[in-house]
Amino acid sequence: MVNFVLVANGIIGLVCLLIAWKLWKLKCYLAHAADKLTTAERNVHRVLYPAPEFILRGQSGTSHLRRNLADLESQIQRIQQLMSLLSMGQLLWQRRLMFTQRPKSDRKRSRQRFDAFTHY
């Protein structure tokens, strides 16, 4: 009976030792994971800490660019209107030159045609 108690006590002791060893390994694993997470958190903090300042700077830059874009769009519209006027002026100038440089015989014919239509 004493042998049974000693053997049972030894088995219980070995089981407790195995559990303690497994818990110690788990503690080491969790400590290593905690160190890695702390390092990652420190790195993320170092990278993201100045982010609000950069975001505000980007927002102000964006609003400045939008104002400039609106000014440029109005300038582009004015330039397009000017180009349209210049194009129309060039077209009128070309037609004027075309009519002023026609031979005199063509001028007489067109005048005769005009006179023929006006007599009716």
C-alpha positions, 0 to 999 in steps of 0.5 A: 500500500505504501508502494502504491501511494509512493508511485501515485505521488511520484506520478502526480509530481511528474504530471505537475512538473510537466504542467509547470514546464508547459506553463513556463514555455507558454510564459516565454512565448507570451513574453516574446509575443508581447515584446514583438507587439510593443516594438510594432506599436512603437514603430507604428506610433513613430510613423503615425504620430506626425500624420495629423500635421501632414493631413492638415498640410495636405488639406490646406494644399488641396484647398489652395490647388482647388482655388488655383484650378478655379482661377485657371478654368476661368482663364482658360474660358477667356482664352478659348473665347479670345481664340474663337474671336481670333478664329472668326476674325481670321475667317472674315479677313480671309473672305475679305481678301478673297473678295477683294482679290477676285479678277474684275471680270468675276466682279462684273459677273457677280454684279450682273447676277445680282442685278438680274435678281433685283429686276424681278 
